[in-house]
Amino acid sequence: MIRYGPAGIPLSCKGRTLKDGIEDVHNLALTALEIQMVRPKTFFRAPDEDEEVGRSIRELDGESGFVIGIDKGEDDIIYDPDVVIDEEDNLLEMASGIAYCFNDLYALGNMARRHDVALSLHTPYYMDLGGELYDDSYEMPEDDEYAEMPPETLSMQCFNTLRNGGVVLNALGGNVVVTNLGPYDPKRSREDTEANMMDNLSELMRWWKSMKLKPKLGVEVTGQQDVWGSLDQVLDLCDSFKGAVVPVLNFAQYQSRTKGSLITSTDFADLIAQFVPYSKDGVYSSFSNVEFDTEGNEKWLTPLKKGDLKFERLAECLADMMPEITLISSSPLLEHDAVYMRTLTERVLSKKAAKYLKDKKKSDEAAAIANGTLAPADPNDEPEA
């Protein structure tokens, strides 16, 4: 099955909630929606003694906000939605706009399944897992009992964003949390940056497994030379985390990074074939046209009809391969180009089916003539009107 959908709530959608977005995607005859969790601001606050203490996250309503975790003063945040909130706890709240409260996610997930809309989630487009999770240079004052805890490093903020995204998408029943691992730091060697990325990702996946989160972590091919994420790097990473991490095929970014290598339908087929062995539940991808510089760096995304990356060639490839794939439109025109991608693919499939039927008719007639059950056409006969 080929699924098409936009990266975010459709631009034409009158409402701006996830519920509105799911309904609008379904009404457009699309079957996928990538939630954009690109500004996941979080903060801690004390619970309301009257309305929240003694209840669980699952029991909180929209007046409490989007609470996703509980800090009980232990080593880590508790994400279990059924743990009871105590007076001494601190609540982790996210200003995400995804839903009014955490409990709404379950109903939204059920609604998406009823409408056959597959949900995924994209974390912020700037991520950095190449640094240290903890600032070892920070020294806690020994004589100040009110001293603040050390500030989170950028890598720890990104690490926690991925955890929050996994928890949210798991409640929604979605399939892939999409991210990249971040840029190379000019202050450290590429080898050190890559070592940090592997260590941080290993810790993340241990936590992911302990939480029994069902969505996969999807790491995408990136479109900048100074950002980690070549095709070989992404596939090697998936080899290291078999089954837990899946590759995400961003056609525009791959086209930028490889300086325009996707030209023919065979180019697309060869590329998709490399993703299939890692994608048990289907290849996850995004498509847009793109402008890039001579160094192989993405400049900006453009609509499907503006650029050298031809979706028509991909449509031909899809018609031949018929892979299990999700195609997310990251074009500036979002749902318009998602529908256009589906339309172009359907046109190619219709032409292919018509050609097959025409060739089959000729083949059947030739076989009938050969075995004597059909007389050859008289060349003097006038064609039927």
HELIX and SHEET records of a PDB file:
HELIX    1   1 LEU A   18  ASN A   27  1                                  10    
HELIX    2   2 ILE A   57  GLU A   59  5                                   3    
HELIX    3   3 GLY A   62  SER A   64  5                                   3    
HELIX    4   4 ASP A  104  ARG A  114  1                                  11    
HELIX    5   5 LEU A  154  LEU A  172  1                                  19    
HELIX    6   6 ARG A  190  SER A  210  1                                  21    
HELIX    7   7 LEU A  231  SER A  240  1                                  10    
HELIX    8   8 PHE A  251  ARG A  257  1                                   7    
HELIX    9   9 SER A  265  PHE A  275  1                                  11    
HELIX   10  10 VAL A  276  TYR A  278  5                                   3    
HELIX   11  11 PHE A  311  MET A  321  1                                  11    
HELIX   12  12 GLU A  335  ALA A  370  1                                  36    
SHEET    1   A 8 ILE A   2  PRO A   6  0                                        
SHEET    2   A 8 ILE A 325  SER A 329  1                                        
SHEET    3   A 8 VAL A 283  PHE A 287  1                                        
SHEET    4   A 8 VAL A 245  ASN A 250  1                                        
SHEET    5   A 8 LYS A 216  GLU A 220  1                                        
SHEET    6   A 8 VAL A 176  THR A 179  1                                        
SHEET    7   A 8 ALA A 118  HIS A 122  1                                        
SHEET    8   A 8 ALA A  32  GLN A  36  1                                        
SHEET    1   B 3 LYS A  41  ARG A  45  0                                        
SHEET    2   B 3 ASN A  90  ALA A  95 -1                                        
SHEET    3   B 3 VAL A  67  ASP A  71 -1                                        
SHEET    1   C 2 ASN A 289  PHE A 292  0                                        
SHEET    2   C 2 GLU A 298  THR A 302 -1                                        
END                                                                             
